Amino acid sequence: MRLALFTDTYEPDVNGVARTLARWVEYLRRKGIPVLVFAPDPADDRERAAMASVERFASFPFFLYPECRLALPRPIYIRRALHAFGPTLIHVATPFNMGLCGVHYARKYQVPLVASYHTHFDRYLPFYNLHWMVKMLWRYMNWFHHDSRSIFVPSRSTLLDLKQRGWDEARLEVWTRGIDTKQYHPGVDRNTFLTQHDISPDKFIVLYTGRLSPEKNVDVALAAFAKFQRDICPDALFVLAGDGPSADLLKQQAERERIPTRFLGFTGMPNLQQWYAAADTFLFPSSTETFGNVVLEAMACGTPIVCADAGGVVDTVEHGWNGLICEAGNINAFSDALKQIHGNADLRGRLAARGIAYSLRQSWDTIFEELLIRFEKASDLDNCSWIRHISE
């Protein structure tokens, strides 16, 4: 197999899709499988040199997700590069400019095509007052994925969502996410770590990590924490690791309502692992996730989970077993869950232990071994029916 990957987000972008794809490419190369990646330029040109093995293109920020970038492809250059490479399978990971190039080449030159579906963009649109685009978006998504032999989704929940929209279940396959437990683990000297950050070790630390944006419902987390801190635990502190378009508004809300918070901004490893491991609970109210990598990261670090009952996180978290699940958007429910964890040390310990045990079973190599078999099957010209239609 010779794989050409088209994506509009790739390392050094900081998001779950970019990191997952980079791990997948690294795994394939370790196995001796040739891979050619087409991706946008990183925002910081200084980071480009370290990614010399990736074909890069000029780009600009995507308005729904500025941390990701939309490429300005050069079709003639791409065609020459692909002819020289000779792919036996094309993988399109995003439905934007780079993905379109991959679809076009696969259709024109009859190369087997697979896709991976990572983001519920339709659920983002209402948060940006773009409800009117939802039907148009789904028409486009149906067209974009029409010729993919397989469409890989991060969770069973996402698969069922797409099935309900009329997508062919026979082509939908779950590509779950793994965790590197050498990077994410419970090890931390909590007292020393918090003291170094001018935080009393007696504080009850509630942590959120991820993008600070409307579709992540971080305002719900802030309001739920405020109620919990006011009514139950005056010594609680809400720590938010991440950045995004809602950061300023959330900071203003916290200051205006005198909510004890610590905004860390973007936080890389190994510092992020230490925040996970030092926290008393992880609060994640997002209802738009297709998987929710940060939930698995928190579990691996022994942090009890409180999350929403929507999206892909429900495939990872079992209520009362390895986390607590709350009605999406219900501030009182999230506050009550924080109260349960704060007031019950035994519950906190059980959730933490079961979360760690679950994460230890989510090996990247095991996941990629199974995925490679599926990709090789898709690349077999004799195994599947041919492309459904050839574009003009």
C-alpha positions in Angstrom: 0.0 0.0 0.0 1.1 3.5 -0.8 -1.0 6.1 1.0 -1.6 9.8 0.0 -3.2 11.7 2.9 -5.0 15.0 2.3 -5.9 17.1 5.4 -6.5 20.7 6.3 -5.1 20.2 9.8 -1.8 18.6 10.7 1.0 19.0 13.2 2.1 21.4 14.5 -1.6 22.3 14.8 -2.8 21.7 18.3 -6.0 19.7 18.1 -7.1 16.1 18.3 -7.4 15.6 14.6 -3.9 16.9 13.8 -2.3 14.8 16.5 -4.2 11.6 15.5 -3.2 11.9 11.9 0.4 12.6 12.8 0.4 9.5 14.9 -1.2 7.4 12.1 1.5 8.6 9.6 4.3 7.9 12.1 2.9 4.4 12.7 2.7 3.7 8.9 6.2 4.9 8.3 7.5 2.6 11.1 5.9 -0.2 9.3 7.7 0.7 6.1 4.6 1.9 4.3 5.2 4.9 2.0 3.0 7.9 3.0 2.7 11.3 1.3 0.9 14.0 3.2 -0.6 17.2 1.7 -1.4 19.9 4.3 -1.6 23.6 4.8 1.4 25.7 6.0 1.5 26.1 9.7 0.7 29.6 11.0 4.3 29.9 12.2 6.7 29.5 9.3 9.5 28.7 11.8 7.7 25.3 12.4 7.7 24.4 8.7 11.3 23.3 8.5 10.7 20.5 11.1 7.9 19.1 8.9 9.9 18.8 5.7 8.4 15.4 4.8 4.9 17.0 4.4 3.9 18.8 1.2 2.8 22.3 2.4 0.6 24.9 0.8 -0.1 28.6 1.6 -3.1 28.9 3.9 -5.4 31.2 5.9 -7.4 30.6 9.1 -10.8 28.8 8.9 -13.4 31.2 10.4 -15.1 28.5 12.5 -11.8 27.2 13.8 -9.0 29.7 13.4 -6.4 27.3 14.8 -7.0 25.3 11.7 -6.1 26.6 8.3 -7.6 26.4 4.8 -5.0 25.7 2.1 -4.6 27.3 -1.2 -3.7 24.2 -3.2 -1.7 24.1 -6.5 -3.4 21.5 -8.5 -0.7 21.0 -11.1 2.0 20.6 -8.5 -0.3 18.1 -6.6 -1.0 16.1 -9.7 2.8 15.8 -10.5 3.6 14.9 -6.9 0.9 12.2 -6.9 2.0 10.8 -10.3 5.5 10.5 -9.1 4.4 8.9 -5.8 1.9 6.5 -7.3 -0.6 6.1 -4.5 -2.7 2.9 -4.2 -5.1 4.6 -1.7 -6.1 8.2 -1.0 -7.3 9.2 2.4 -9.2 12.5 2.8 -9.4 13.6 6.4 -11.1 16.9 6.1 -13.9 18.1 3.7 -12.2 21.4 2.7 -9.6 22.5 0.2 -7.0 19.8 0.6 -9.7 17.1 1.0 -11.3 18.3 -2.3 -8.0 17.9 -4.1 -7.8 14.3 -2.8 -11.4 13.5 -3.9 -10.8 15.0 -7.3 -7.6 13.1 -8.0 -9.2 9.8 -6.8 -12.2 10.3 -9.1 -10.2 11.4 -12.1 -7.5 8.7 -11.9 -9.6 6.0 -10.4 -7.6 5.5 -7.2 -9.4 3.9 -4.3 -10.6 6.5 -1.8 -11.3 6.4 2.0 -12.4 9.3 4.3 -12.3 10.0 8.0 -15.0 12.0 9.6 -13.8 13.9 12.7 -16.0 16.9 13.4 -19.7 17.7 13.6 -19.5 21.0 11.9 -23.3 21.2 11.6 -23.4 21.5 15.4 -20.9 24.3 15.4 -23.0 26.5 13.1 -25.8 27.6 15.5 -23.1 28.9 17.9 -22.0 31.3 15.2 -25.6 32.3 14.0 -25.2 30.2 10.9 -28.3 28.0 11.3 -29.2 28.6 7.7 -26.1 26.8 6.4 -26.9 23.4 8.0 -28.9 21.9 5.1 -26.4 23.2 2.6 -23.5 21.8 4.6 -25.1 18.3 4.7 -25.7 18.3 1.0 -22.1 19.1 0.5 -20.9 16.5 3.0 -23.0 13.8 1.3 -21.5 14.7 -2.1 -17.9 14.9 -0.7 -18.1 11.4 0.9 -20.1 9.8 -2.0 -17.2 7.8 -3.5 -15.4 6.8 -0.3 -15.2 3.0 0.0 -15.0 3.4 3.8 -15.7 6.4 6.1 -13.9 6.1 9.4 -15.6 7.8 12.4 -14.2 8.2 16.0 -17.0 6.6 17.9 -20.1 4.4 17.8 -22.2 7.4 18.6 -20.9 9.3 15.6 -21.6 6.3 13.4 -25.2 6.1 14.6 -25.6 9.9 14.0 -24.5 9.5 10.4 -26.6 6.4 9.9 -29.7 8.4 11.0 -28.8 11.0 8.3 -29.0 8.3 5.7 -25.4 7.4 5.2 -24.6 3.9 4.2 -23.9 1.9 7.3 -21.9 -0.6 5.3 -19.3 2.0 4.6 -19.1 3.4 8.1 -16.4 2.0 10.4 -15.3 3.1 13.9 -11.7 4.3 14.2 -11.5 4.9 17.9 -8.8 7.0 19.6 -5.9 5.8 21.8 -3.8 7.2 24.5 0.0 7.2 25.2 0.1 6.2 28.8 3.8 7.0 29.0 2.9 10.7 28.4 -0.4 10.8 30.3 -0.3 9.1 33.7 -1.2 9.9 37.3 2.3 10.7 38.5 2.7 14.2 40.0 3.9 15.7 43.3 0.7 17.6 43.8 1.7 19.7 46.7 4.9 20.8 45.1 3.3 21.4 41.7 0.5 23.5 43.0 2.8 25.5 45.3 5.0 26.3 42.4 2.0 27.9 40.7 1.1 29.8 43.9 -1.9 27.6 44.6 -2.6 26.2 48.0 -2.6 22.4 48.0 -5.8 22.6 50.1 -7.7 23.9 47.1 -10.2 21.7 45.3 -9.0 21.9 41.7 -11.6 21.6 38.9 -9.9 21.5 35.5 -11.1 22.1 31.9 -8.8 21.6 28.9 -9.6 22.3 25.3 -10.6 25.1 23.0 -12.3 28.1 24.6 -15.1 28.6 22.1 -18.9 28.7 22.0 -19.4 25.2 20.7 -17.5 23.7 23.7 -20.1 25.1 26.2 -17.3 26.5 28.4 -19.8 29.1 29.7 -21.8 26.2 31.1 -18.8 24.9 32.9 -18.0 28.3 34.4 -21.5 28.8 35.6 -21.7 25.3 37.1 -18.4 25.8 38.9 -19.5 29.2 40.2 -22.6 27.6 41.7 -20.6 24.7 43.2 -17.9 27.1 44.6 -20.5 29.4 46.1 -22.8 26.8 47.6 -20.6 23.9 48.5 -16.8 24.5 48.4 -15.5 28.1 48.9 -11.9 26.8 48.5 -12.5 25.5 45.0 -10.5 26.8 42.0 -11.4 26.5 38.3 -8.3 26.0 36.1 -8.8 26.4 32.3 -6.1 25.2 30.0 -6.6 26.3 26.4 -7.3 29.3 24.2 -9.8 30.4 21.6 -12.3 33.0 20.6 -14.3 32.9 23.8 -11.3 33.5 26.1 -11.8 37.2 26.7 -15.5 36.9 27.3 -15.0 34.0 29.8 -12.3 36.0 31.6 -14.6 39.0 31.8 -17.4 36.8 33.2 -15.1 35.3 35.8 -13.9 38.7 36.9 -17.3 40.3 36.9 -18.8 37.5 39.0 -15.7 37.0 41.1 -15.4 33.4 40.2 -12.0 31.9 41.4 -10.3 30.9 38.1 -6.9 30.4 36.6 -6.7 30.8 32.8 -3.5 29.1 31.6 -3.8 29.7 27.9 -2.3 27.1 25.6 -0.5 24.5 27.8 1.8 21.9 26.3 3.4 18.7 27.6 4.6 17.8 30.1 3.0 20.6 32.0 -0.5 19.6 30.8 -0.1 16.1 32.2 0.8 17.6 35.6 -2.3 19.8 35.6 -4.4 16.7 34.8 -2.9 14.6 37.5 -3.0 17.4 40.1 -6.7 18.2 39.5 -9.5 16.8 41.7 -11.9 16.5 38.9 -12.2 17.2 35.1 -15.2 19.2 34.0 -16.0 18.9 30.3 -19.5 20.1 29.2 -19.1 20.0 25.4 -22.0 18.4 23.6 -20.5 18.6 20.1 -17.6 16.1 20.3 -17.2 13.2 17.9 -14.8 11.6 20.4 -13.3 13.9 23.0 -9.6 13.1 23.3 -9.2 15.2 26.4 -11.6 13.0 28.4 -9.3 10.0 27.7 -6.3 12.0 28.6 -7.8 13.0 31.9 -8.7 9.4 32.7 -5.2 8.3 32.0 -4.0 10.8 34.6 -6.4 9.5 37.2 -8.7 12.5 37.2 -12.5 11.8 37.8 -14.6 12.9 34.8 -17.8 15.0 34.7 -19.1 15.3 31.2 -22.2 15.9 29.0 -24.6 13.1 27.9 -24.0 14.0 24.2 -21.5 13.3 21.5 -18.7 10.8 21.4 -17.7 11.1 25.1 -20.6 8.8 26.1 -18.7 6.0 24.3 -15.8 6.5 26.7 -17.6 7.4 30.0 -20.0 5.1 31.7 -22.1 7.0 34.3 -21.2 6.0 37.8 -18.5 3.6 36.7 -15.6 5.7 35.3 -17.2 9.1 35.4 -20.4 11.1 35.9 -22.6 12.1 33.0 -24.9 15.1 33.1 -27.6 16.5 30.9 -26.0 18.7 28.3 -26.4 22.4 29.2 -27.8 21.7 32.6 -25.8 23.9 35.0 -27.4 22.5 38.1 -26.7 18.9 37.0 -23.0 19.7 36.5 -22.8 21.6 39.8 -24.4 18.6 41.6 -21.9 16.2 40.0 -19.0 18.3 41.3 -20.7 18.2 44.7 -20.8 14.4 44.6 -17.2 14.1 43.7 -16.1 16.7 46.3 -18.1 15.1 49.1 -17.3 11.5 48.5 -13.6 10.5 48.6 -14.5 6.8 47.9 -16.4 7.7 44.8 -13.6 9.9 43.6 -11.1 7.1 44.1 -13.2 4.5 42.3 -13.8 6.8 39.3 -10.1 7.6 39.1 -9.0 3.9 39.3 -11.5 2.8 36.7 -10.6 5.6 34.4 -6.9 4.6 34.6 -7.8 1.0 34.0 -9.9 1.9 30.9 -7.1 4.1 29.5 -4.5 1.3 29.8 -6.6 -0.7 27.3 -6.6 2.0 24.7 -3.3 1.3 23.0 -2.5 3.3 19.8 -0.6 0.4 18.3 -3.5 -2.0 18.7 -5.9 0.6 17.2 -3.6 1.2 14.3 -2.9 -2.5 13.6 -6.7 -3.0 13.1 -6.9 0.2 11.0 -4.1 -0.8 8.7 -5.9 -4.0 7.9 -9.0 -2.0 6.9 -7.0 0.4 4.8 -5.2 -2.4 3.0 -8.5 -4.0 2.3 -9.8 -0.7 0.9 -6.8 -0.3 -1.4 -7.3 -3.7 -3.0 -8.6 -3.0 -6.5 -10.2 -6.4 -6.8 -12.0 -6.3 -3.4 -14.4 -3.4 -3.9 -16.8 -2.1 -6.5 -15.5 0.8 -8.5 -16.1 4.5 -7.9 -19.8 5.4 -7.9 -19.5 8.2 -10.5 -16.8 10.0 -12.3 -16.9 13.8 -12.0 -16.9 15.9 -15.1 
